[in-house]
Amino acid sequence: MVREEQEEDDNNNNNNGGGERKLLVADETVPSLLDETGLVCVTGGSGFVASWLIMRLLQRGYSVRATVRTNSEGNKKDISYLTELPFASERLQIFTADLNEPESFKPAIEGCKAVFHVAHPMDPNSNETEETVTKRTVQGLMGILKSCLDAKTVKRFFYTSSAVTVFYSGGNGGGGGEVDESVWSDVEVFRNQKEKRVSSSYVVSKMAAETAALEFGGKNGLEVVTLVIPLVVGPFISSSLPSSVFISLAMLFGNYKEKYLFDTYNMVHIDDVARAMIFLLEKPVAKGRYICSSVEMKIDEVFEFLSTKFPQFQLPSIEYVIFY
């Protein structure tokens, strides 16, 4: 059986507020939902969320095919942090694919029982137009979904969505509060925000992609699950500091620019995201949307947490940070 353990240590909490997380340990038993193969595909494998998910899937006993893009010079990225993971030499394969060429994902998907689509073809702060980004995002997504159907082996497709798809509803307006999976953002509510932390292209493209994925699944008999996640925090194995981690720690770095500071921080630990994805993979009845968000903190609470946790950084007063 697969064993999952978590050791709590109230006196030595780490990983951005969580207890010490012990590794998922897998024996010879393969996940029953995926029968004898346990073969899954993860797109955008070099990113923060995808790389951590790959690590946890390998620890869980799955065989993984990860897709990565080439860099701007057409060369492969340094992904040694993936290829040197425990169990990677036996159960991890790397494929080169790009959302601008959706058919490039087909070899990685063939034979897989599940696909985790984590890749997104833009930065949240990109200045590209809504039309350009949305077209590229949805076309790439549809190509991957069609490859899932063509493979005839994919049982479930996972789309990694964003809290921007629920955060800007009429009653919420981006100001915090509680929402559930029935809520969808209103783009006009977002456009009317005085201070925008992400580009409209990112919001519109994420909403269009999640909607398209769910509609495609319903029309074609493919099980589609979307996971809506807010600011992801915690440790990372990827080669550069993830943007969401930078935002959560911006005050420590002395960066008090408005785009890095939020009145309300909705956050989730990276390990909770990976565990949620694996849970939804192994749960036979999983379908539709799921919000994965565990913490809501006001800016003064984040300031207090960081000041207490990292006194060596000698943060100024909260008033200085807010009115910088």
C-alpha positions as a Markdown table, in Angstrom:
| # | Residue | x | y | z |
|---|---|---|---|---|
| 1 | Met | 0.0 | 0.0 | 0.0 |
| 2 | Val | 1.0 | 3.6 | -0.4 |
| 3 | Arg | 1.7 | 5.3 | 3.0 |
| 4 | Glu | 1.3 | 9.0 | 3.6 |
| 5 | Glu | 2.5 | 10.5 | 6.8 |
| 6 | Gln | 2.8 | 14.0 | 8.2 |
| 7 | Glu | 4.7 | 14.8 | 11.4 |
| 8 | Glu | 3.5 | 17.9 | 13.2 |
| 9 | Asp | 6.1 | 19.9 | 15.2 |
| 10 | Asp | 4.5 | 23.0 | 16.8 |
| 11 | Asn | 7.9 | 24.2 | 18.0 |
| 12 | Asn | 9.6 | 23.9 | 14.7 |
| 13 | Asn | 7.1 | 24.6 | 11.9 |
| 14 | Asn | 8.7 | 25.1 | 8.5 |
| 15 | Asn | 7.7 | 25.1 | 4.8 |
| 16 | Asn | 6.0 | 28.5 | 5.1 |
| 17 | Gly | 3.8 | 27.6 | 8.1 |
| 18 | Gly | 3.2 | 23.9 | 7.7 |
| 19 | Gly | 4.4 | 21.0 | 9.8 |
| 20 | Glu | 7.4 | 18.9 | 8.7 |
| 21 | Arg | 6.2 | 16.9 | 5.7 |
| 22 | Lys | 7.5 | 13.4 | 5.4 |
| 23 | Leu | 7.8 | 12.0 | 1.9 |
| 24 | Leu | 5.1 | 9.9 | 0.4 |
| 25 | Val | 6.4 | 6.3 | 0.4 |
| 26 | Ala | 5.3 | 3.8 | -2.2 |
| 27 | Asp | 5.8 | 0.0 | -2.2 |
| 28 | Glu | 5.3 | -2.4 | -5.0 |
| 29 | Thr | 1.5 | -1.8 | -5.1 |
| 30 | Val | 0.5 | 0.4 | -8.1 |
| 31 | Pro | -2.4 | 2.9 | -7.8 |
| 32 | Ser | -5.5 | 0.9 | -8.5 |
| 33 | Leu | -7.3 | 3.6 | -10.5 |
| 34 | Leu | -4.7 | 3.4 | -13.2 |
| 35 | Asp | -4.4 | -0.4 | -13.2 |
| 36 | Glu | -1.0 | -1.9 | -14.0 |
| 37 | Thr | 0.8 | 1.0 | -15.6 |
| 38 | Gly | 0.4 | 4.1 | -13.5 |
| 39 | Leu | 1.7 | 6.2 | -16.4 |
| 40 | Val | 0.8 | 9.9 | -16.3 |
| 41 | Cys | 1.9 | 13.0 | -18.2 |
| 42 | Val | 2.7 | 16.4 | -16.7 |
| 43 | Thr | 3.0 | 19.5 | -18.9 |
| 44 | Gly | 5.2 | 22.4 | -18.1 |
| 45 | Gly | 7.4 | 20.1 | -16.1 |
| 46 | Ser | 10.1 | 22.6 | -15.4 |
| 47 | Gly | 7.8 | 25.0 | -13.5 |
| 48 | Phe | 7.2 | 25.4 | -9.7 |
| 49 | Val | 4.0 | 23.5 | -9.4 |
| 50 | Ala | 4.7 | 20.9 | -12.0 |
| 51 | Ser | 8.2 | 20.0 | -10.8 |
| 52 | Trp | 6.9 | 19.5 | -7.2 |
| 53 | Leu | 4.0 | 17.4 | -8.5 |
| 54 | Ile | 6.4 | 15.2 | -10.5 |
| 55 | Met | 8.5 | 14.7 | -7.4 |
| 56 | Arg | 5.4 | 13.6 | -5.4 |
| 57 | Leu | 4.1 | 11.4 | -8.2 |
| 58 | Leu | 7.4 | 9.5 | -8.4 |
| 59 | Gln | 7.5 | 9.1 | -4.7 |
| 60 | Arg | 3.9 | 7.8 | -4.9 |
| 61 | Gly | 4.9 | 5.1 | -7.4 |
| 62 | Tyr | 3.8 | 6.5 | -10.7 |
| 63 | Ser | 5.7 | 6.6 | -13.9 |
| 64 | Val | 5.8 | 10.1 | -15.3 |
| 65 | Arg | 6.3 | 11.7 | -18.7 |
| 66 | Ala | 7.1 | 15.4 | -18.3 |
| 67 | Thr | 7.1 | 18.0 | -21.1 |
| 68 | Val | 9.4 | 21.0 | -21.2 |
| 69 | Arg | 10.0 | 23.8 | -23.6 |
| 70 | Thr | 13.3 | 24.7 | -25.2 |
| 71 | Asn | 14.8 | 28.1 | -24.3 |
| 72 | Ser | 14.8 | 31.1 | -26.7 |
| 73 | Glu | 17.9 | 29.7 | -28.4 |
| 74 | Gly | 16.2 | 26.4 | -29.1 |
| 75 | Asn | 18.3 | 24.6 | -26.6 |
| 76 | Lys | 17.0 | 22.3 | -23.8 |
| 77 | Lys | 16.8 | 23.9 | -20.3 |
| 78 | Asp | 18.9 | 22.6 | -17.4 |
| 79 | Ile | 16.4 | 20.2 | -15.8 |
| 80 | Ser | 18.8 | 18.3 | -13.7 |
| 81 | Tyr | 16.6 | 19.0 | -10.7 |
| 82 | Leu | 14.1 | 16.7 | -12.3 |
| 83 | Thr | 16.3 | 14.1 | -13.8 |
| 84 | Glu | 18.1 | 13.7 | -10.5 |
| 85 | Leu | 15.0 | 13.2 | -8.4 |
| 86 | Pro | 14.7 | 9.8 | -6.5 |
| 87 | Phe | 13.1 | 7.2 | -8.9 |
| 88 | Ala | 13.6 | 9.5 | -11.9 |
| 89 | Ser | 16.1 | 7.2 | -13.6 |
| 90 | Glu | 13.6 | 4.4 | -13.6 |
| 91 | Arg | 10.3 | 6.2 | -14.0 |
| 92 | Leu | 10.7 | 9.7 | -15.5 |
| 93 | Gln | 10.8 | 10.5 | -19.2 |
| 94 | Ile | 11.4 | 14.0 | -20.5 |
| 95 | Phe | 9.7 | 15.2 | -23.7 |
| 96 | Thr | 10.1 | 18.5 | -25.6 |
| 97 | Ala | 6.8 | 20.2 | -26.4 |
| 98 | Asp | 5.5 | 23.7 | -26.9 |
| 99 | Leu | 1.9 | 25.1 | -26.6 |
| 100 | Asn | 2.6 | 27.0 | -29.8 |
| 101 | Glu | 2.7 | 23.5 | -31.5 |
| 102 | Pro | 0.0 | 21.5 | -29.7 |
| 103 | Glu | 0.7 | 18.4 | -31.8 |
| 104 | Ser | 4.1 | 18.3 | -30.1 |
| 105 | Phe | 2.5 | 16.9 | -26.9 |
| 106 | Lys | 1.1 | 13.8 | -28.7 |
| 107 | Pro | 4.1 | 11.5 | -28.1 |
| 108 | Ala | 4.2 | 12.3 | -24.4 |
| 109 | Ile | 0.5 | 11.6 | -24.0 |
| 110 | Glu | 0.2 | 8.4 | -25.9 |
| 111 | Gly | -0.2 | 5.5 | -23.5 |
| 112 | Cys | -0.8 | 7.6 | -20.5 |
| 113 | Lys | -3.8 | 7.1 | -18.2 |
| 114 | Ala | -4.0 | 10.7 | -16.9 |
| 115 | Val | -2.7 | 14.1 | -18.0 |
| 116 | Phe | -1.9 | 17.1 | -15.7 |
| 117 | His | -1.9 | 20.3 | -17.8 |
| 118 | Val | 0.1 | 22.7 | -15.7 |
| 119 | Ala | 1.8 | 24.7 | -18.5 |
| 120 | His | 0.5 | 28.2 | -19.3 |
| 121 | Pro | 2.0 | 30.2 | -22.2 |
| 122 | Met | 2.4 | 33.6 | -20.4 |
| 123 | Asp | 3.6 | 35.4 | -17.3 |
| 124 | Pro | 0.8 | 36.9 | -15.1 |
| 125 | Asn | 2.3 | 40.3 | -15.7 |
| 126 | Ser | 2.8 | 40.0 | -19.5 |
| 127 | Asn | 1.8 | 42.9 | -21.7 |
| 128 | Glu | 0.6 | 40.8 | -24.6 |
| 129 | Thr | -3.0 | 41.4 | -25.8 |
| 130 | Glu | -5.9 | 39.4 | -24.5 |
| 131 | Glu | -6.7 | 38.1 | -27.9 |
| 132 | Thr | -3.1 | 36.9 | -28.5 |
| 133 | Val | -2.7 | 35.2 | -25.2 |
| 134 | Thr | -6.2 | 33.7 | -25.1 |
| 135 | Lys | -5.9 | 32.3 | -28.7 |
| 136 | Arg | -2.5 | 30.7 | -27.9 |
| 137 | Thr | -3.7 | 29.3 | -24.6 |
| 138 | Val | -7.0 | 27.8 | -25.8 |
| 139 | Gln | -5.5 | 26.4 | -29.1 |
| 140 | Gly | -2.7 | 24.8 | -27.1 |
| 141 | Leu | -5.2 | 23.3 | -24.6 |
| 142 | Met | -7.5 | 22.0 | -27.3 |
| 143 | Gly | -4.6 | 20.3 | -29.1 |
| 144 | Ile | -3.7 | 18.6 | -25.9 |
| 145 | Leu | -7.3 | 17.5 | -25.2 |
| 146 | Lys | -7.6 | 16.1 | -28.7 |
| 147 | Ser | -4.4 | 14.2 | -28.2 |
| 148 | Cys | -5.9 | 12.7 | -25.0 |
| 149 | Leu | -8.9 | 11.5 | -27.0 |
| 150 | Asp | -6.7 | 10.1 | -29.8 |
| 151 | Ala | -4.6 | 8.2 | -27.3 |
| 152 | Lys | -7.7 | 6.2 | -26.2 |
| 153 | Thr | -5.9 | 5.5 | -22.9 |
| 154 | Val | -6.4 | 8.8 | -21.0 |
| 155 | Lys | -9.0 | 8.4 | -18.3 |
| 156 | Arg | -8.8 | 11.8 | -16.6 |
| 157 | Phe | -7.5 | 15.2 | -17.6 |
| 158 | Phe | -6.5 | 17.8 | -15.1 |
| 159 | Tyr | -6.3 | 21.6 | -15.8 |
| 160 | Thr | -4.5 | 23.8 | -13.3 |
| 161 | Ser | -6.6 | 26.9 | -13.1 |
| 162 | Ser | -6.1 | 30.1 | -11.0 |
| 163 | Ala | -8.0 | 31.9 | -8.3 |
| 164 | Val | -8.4 | 34.8 | -10.8 |
| 165 | Thr | -11.2 | 32.7 | -12.3 |
| 166 | Val | -13.3 | 33.1 | -9.1 |
| 167 | Phe | -11.8 | 36.1 | -7.3 |
| 168 | Tyr | -13.5 | 38.9 | -9.3 |
| 169 | Ser | -17.2 | 38.1 | -8.9 |
| 170 | Gly | -19.8 | 40.7 | -8.6 |
| 171 | Gly | -20.3 | 40.1 | -4.9 |
| 172 | Asn | -16.6 | 39.7 | -4.1 |
| 173 | Gly | -14.9 | 42.2 | -6.4 |
| 174 | Gly | -11.4 | 41.0 | -5.6 |
| 175 | Gly | -11.6 | 42.1 | -2.0 |
| 176 | Gly | -11.4 | 38.9 | -0.1 |
| 177 | Gly | -14.3 | 36.9 | 1.3 |
| 178 | Glu | -15.6 | 33.4 | 0.6 |
| 179 | Val | -16.4 | 31.9 | -2.8 |
| 180 | Asp | -17.1 | 28.3 | -3.9 |
| 181 | Glu | -16.8 | 26.3 | -7.1 |
| 182 | Ser | -20.0 | 27.7 | -8.5 |
| 183 | Val | -18.5 | 31.2 | -8.7 |
| 184 | Trp | -16.9 | 32.6 | -11.9 |
| 185 | Ser | -15.1 | 35.9 | -12.2 |
| 186 | Asp | -16.7 | 38.8 | -14.0 |
| 187 | Val | -14.1 | 40.3 | -16.4 |
| 188 | Glu | -15.7 | 43.7 | -16.1 |
| 189 | Val | -15.4 | 43.6 | -12.3 |
| 190 | Phe | -11.7 | 43.0 | -12.8 |
| 191 | Arg | -11.4 | 45.8 | -15.4 |
| 192 | Asn | -12.9 | 48.2 | -12.9 |
| 193 | Gln | -10.3 | 47.4 | -10.3 |
| 194 | Lys | -8.2 | 50.5 | -9.5 |
| 195 | Glu | -5.1 | 48.4 | -8.8 |
| 196 | Lys | -4.5 | 45.4 | -10.9 |
| 197 | Arg | -1.9 | 42.9 | -9.7 |
| 198 | Val | -2.1 | 40.7 | -12.8 |
| 199 | Ser | -2.8 | 41.5 | -16.5 |
| 200 | Ser | -6.2 | 41.3 | -18.0 |
| 201 | Ser | -4.7 | 38.9 | -20.6 |
| 202 | Tyr | -3.9 | 36.4 | -17.8 |
| 203 | Val | -7.4 | 36.7 | -16.3 |
| 204 | Val | -9.2 | 36.3 | -19.5 |
| 205 | Ser | -7.0 | 33.5 | -20.9 |
| 206 | Lys | -7.3 | 31.4 | -17.7 |
| 207 | Met | -11.0 | 31.8 | -17.6 |
| 208 | Ala | -11.4 | 30.9 | -21.3 |
| 209 | Ala | -9.1 | 27.8 | -20.9 |
| 210 | Glu | -10.9 | 26.4 | -17.8 |
| 211 | Thr | -14.3 | 26.9 | -19.4 |
| 212 | Ala | -13.1 | 25.3 | -22.7 |
| 213 | Ala | -11.6 | 22.3 | -20.9 |
| 214 | Leu | -14.8 | 21.6 | -18.9 |
| 215 | Glu | -17.0 | 22.0 | -22.0 |
| 216 | Phe | -14.7 | 19.7 | -24.1 |
| 217 | Gly | -14.9 | 17.0 | -21.4 |
| 218 | Gly | -18.7 | 17.2 | -21.3 |
| 219 | Lys | -19.1 | 17.0 | -25.1 |
| 220 | Asn | -16.5 | 14.2 | -25.6 |
| 221 | Gly | -16.9 | 12.0 | -22.6 |
| 222 | Leu | -13.5 | 12.8 | -21.2 |
| 223 | Glu | -13.3 | 13.2 | -17.4 |
| 224 | Val | -12.0 | 16.7 | -16.8 |
| 225 | Val | -11.0 | 18.0 | -13.4 |
| 226 | Thr | -9.9 | 21.6 | -12.8 |
| 227 | Leu | -8.0 | 22.7 | -9.7 |
| 228 | Val | -8.4 | 26.4 | -8.8 |
| 229 | Ile | -5.3 | 27.6 | -6.9 |
| 230 | Pro | -4.4 | 31.0 | -5.4 |
| 231 | Leu | -0.8 | 32.2 | -4.5 |
| 232 | Val | 1.3 | 29.1 | -4.1 |
| 233 | Val | 4.0 | 29.2 | -1.4 |
| 234 | Gly | 6.5 | 26.9 | 0.1 |
| 235 | Pro | 9.8 | 25.2 | -0.9 |
| 236 | Phe | 10.7 | 24.5 | -4.5 |
| 237 | Ile | 13.1 | 22.3 | -6.5 |
| 238 | Ser | 13.0 | 24.4 | -9.7 |
| 239 | Ser | 16.1 | 26.3 | -10.7 |
| 240 | Ser | 14.8 | 29.8 | -10.1 |
| 241 | Leu | 12.8 | 31.6 | -7.4 |
| 242 | Pro | 9.1 | 31.1 | -8.4 |
| 243 | Ser | 7.2 | 34.4 | -8.8 |
| 244 | Ser | 4.5 | 33.4 | -6.3 |
| 245 | Val | 7.1 | 32.7 | -3.6 |
| 246 | Phe | 8.8 | 36.0 | -4.4 |
| 247 | Ile | 5.5 | 37.8 | -4.0 |
| 248 | Ser | 4.8 | 36.1 | -0.6 |
| 249 | Leu | 8.3 | 37.1 | 0.6 |
| 250 | Ala | 8.6 | 40.5 | -1.1 |
| 251 | Met | 8.6 | 42.4 | 2.1 |
| 252 | Leu | 11.7 | 40.5 | 3.3 |
| 253 | Phe | 13.5 | 41.5 | 0.1 |
| 254 | Gly | 12.7 | 45.2 | 0.8 |
| 255 | Asn | 10.4 | 45.3 | -2.2 |
| 256 | Tyr | 7.3 | 47.4 | -1.3 |
| 257 | Lys | 6.0 | 48.1 | -4.8 |
| 258 | Glu | 2.2 | 48.0 | -5.0 |
| 259 | Lys | 2.1 | 45.1 | -7.5 |
| 260 | Tyr | 3.8 | 42.9 | -4.9 |
| 261 | Leu | 1.6 | 43.8 | -1.9 |
| 262 | Phe | -2.0 | 42.7 | -1.4 |
| 263 | Asp | -4.7 | 43.8 | 1.1 |
| 264 | Thr | -5.6 | 40.1 | 1.4 |
| 265 | Tyr | -3.3 | 37.2 | 0.6 |
| 266 | Asn | -5.1 | 33.9 | -0.4 |
| 267 | Met | -2.4 | 31.2 | -0.3 |
| 268 | Val | -1.9 | 27.5 | -0.5 |
| 269 | His | 1.2 | 25.4 | 0.3 |
| 270 | Ile | 2.9 | 23.7 | -2.7 |
| 271 | Asp | 2.6 | 20.3 | -1.1 |
| 272 | Asp | -1.1 | 20.7 | -0.5 |
| 273 | Val | -1.5 | 21.5 | -4.2 |
| 274 | Ala | 0.4 | 18.3 | -5.2 |
| 275 | Arg | -1.4 | 16.2 | -2.7 |
| 276 | Ala | -4.8 | 17.5 | -3.9 |
| 277 | Met | -3.9 | 16.7 | -7.5 |
| 278 | Ile | -2.9 | 13.1 | -6.6 |
| 279 | Phe | -6.0 | 12.7 | -4.4 |
| 280 | Leu | -8.2 | 13.8 | -7.3 |
| 281 | Leu | -6.4 | 11.4 | -9.6 |
| 282 | Glu | -7.0 | 8.5 | -7.3 |
| 283 | Lys | -10.6 | 9.4 | -6.3 |
| 284 | Pro | -12.9 | 7.6 | -8.8 |
| 285 | Val | -15.8 | 10.1 | -8.3 |
| 286 | Ala | -13.7 | 13.3 | -8.8 |
| 287 | Lys | -15.1 | 15.6 | -11.5 |
| 288 | Gly | -15.5 | 19.3 | -12.3 |
| 289 | Arg | -14.0 | 22.2 | -10.3 |
| 290 | Tyr | -12.2 | 22.2 | -7.0 |
| 291 | Ile | -10.8 | 25.2 | -5.2 |
| 292 | Cys | -7.6 | 24.4 | -3.3 |
| 293 | Ser | -7.0 | 27.3 | -0.9 |
| 294 | Ser | -6.1 | 27.0 | 2.7 |
| 295 | Val | -5.0 | 30.4 | 4.1 |
| 296 | Glu | -6.3 | 33.9 | 3.9 |
| 297 | Met | -4.2 | 36.6 | 5.6 |
| 298 | Lys | -4.4 | 40.4 | 5.7 |
| 299 | Ile | -1.3 | 42.3 | 4.8 |
| 300 | Asp | -0.6 | 43.2 | 8.5 |
| 301 | Glu | -0.9 | 39.5 | 9.4 |
| 302 | Val | 1.6 | 38.6 | 6.7 |
| 303 | Phe | 3.9 | 41.4 | 7.9 |
| 304 | Glu | 3.7 | 40.1 | 11.5 |
| 305 | Phe | 4.3 | 36.5 | 10.4 |
| 306 | Leu | 7.4 | 37.5 | 8.4 |
| 307 | Ser | 8.7 | 39.8 | 11.1 |
| 308 | Thr | 8.4 | 37.0 | 13.7 |
| 309 | Lys | 9.6 | 34.2 | 11.5 |
| 310 | Phe | 12.6 | 36.1 | 10.1 |
| 311 | Pro | 13.7 | 38.7 | 12.7 |
| 312 | Gln | 17.2 | 38.9 | 11.1 |
| 313 | Phe | 15.7 | 40.9 | 8.2 |
| 314 | Gln | 14.7 | 43.7 | 10.5 |
| 315 | Leu | 11.5 | 44.7 | 8.7 |
| 316 | Pro | 10.4 | 48.3 | 9.2 |
| 317 | Ser | 6.9 | 49.2 | 10.5 |
| 318 | Ile | 3.8 | 48.0 | 8.7 |
| 319 | Glu | 2.9 | 51.7 | 8.2 |
| 320 | Tyr | 6.2 | 52.2 | 6.3 |
| 321 | Val | 5.5 | 49.2 | 4.1 |
| 322 | Ile | 1.9 | 50.2 | 3.2 |
| 323 | Phe | 2.7 | 53.9 | 2.6 |
| 324 | Tyr | 6.1 | 53.3 | 0.9 |
